[in-house]
Amino acid sequence: MRGTSRASLAAVEERLEPVLTAAGTRSSVLGEQLFALVDALDSSAALRRTLGDPSIDGDAKAALVARLLGPADPRVVTVAQELVRARWSADADLAEAAERLGFHAVLASAEADGVLAEVEEELFRLTRALAGQRDVRRTLFDPAIPGEARGSLVDGILAGRGTAQTAILARRAAVAPRGRRYVATLGHLADLIAERRNRQVATVTSATALDAAQRERLTQILSQAYGREIQLNVILDPQVLGGLRIQVGPQVVDSTVLSRLADARRRLAG
């Protein structure tokens, strides 16, 4: 998102937080209704253009989105109306903002339920379980497979284990990937959880397990580098051969043997 969209999103997020606090564990219902708005925007370019057009009267757009959402919770309608009254750098940013608010609503439900840490761990375990399952990852991103079928696959993987909020988020990531690969959406959710907990998530990929001292030292180094508390998630992948691949948000530090070999091949080819 560019500056105008970021400012609009921040303003709506600030107004949404007291609503989520008041809704408590019911925030997940608000989140799923916001996802319905995202689906409507994604399915109609004309609707996106209309609701994201700054030249169209805000009240007219607010009335349109109220009709669109119909029997949704009035608090969701109010948030949606604030979204369409705001200014966006691109109409696609409106749908992205609605999705982000939906994710935050589900996470706020987990926070109110006292299980946000469990959701974080369960999503990370799911990410780790999919690391060696290329065919499954491909299926979860395949647009030729109906979204509900992809959602059912995730339901089968979870098999009823974990929190209700994890089930909602993991299923949503499969049903509506919105151009992201499944594991990328899980990583995005991890970042949102860290944001709610005022922490940054570092995902470390290593060929071998890190012992407690190594994890603590790496956490200290990254915390000092980023100036905030770091949550360290470690993924084991024997294919990296050696070294570490560290990703913090969009930044990647790749010191694996595999990466160095790839660099060498590129230099030779050049």
Secondary structure, 3 states (H helix, E strand, C coil): CCHHHHHHHHHHHHHHHHHHHHHHHHHHHHHHHHHHHHHHHHHCHHHHHHHHCCCCCHHHHHHHHHHHHCCCCHHHHHHHHHHHHCCCCCHHHHHHHHHHHHHHHHHHHHHHCCCHHHHHHHHHHHHHHCCCCHHHHHHHHCCCCCHHHHHHHHHHHHCCCCCHHHHHHHHHHHHCCCCCCHHHHHHHHHHHHHHHCCCEEEEEEECCCCCHHHHHHHHHHHHHHHCCCEEEEEEECHHHCCCEEEEECCEEEECCHHHHHHHHHHHHHC
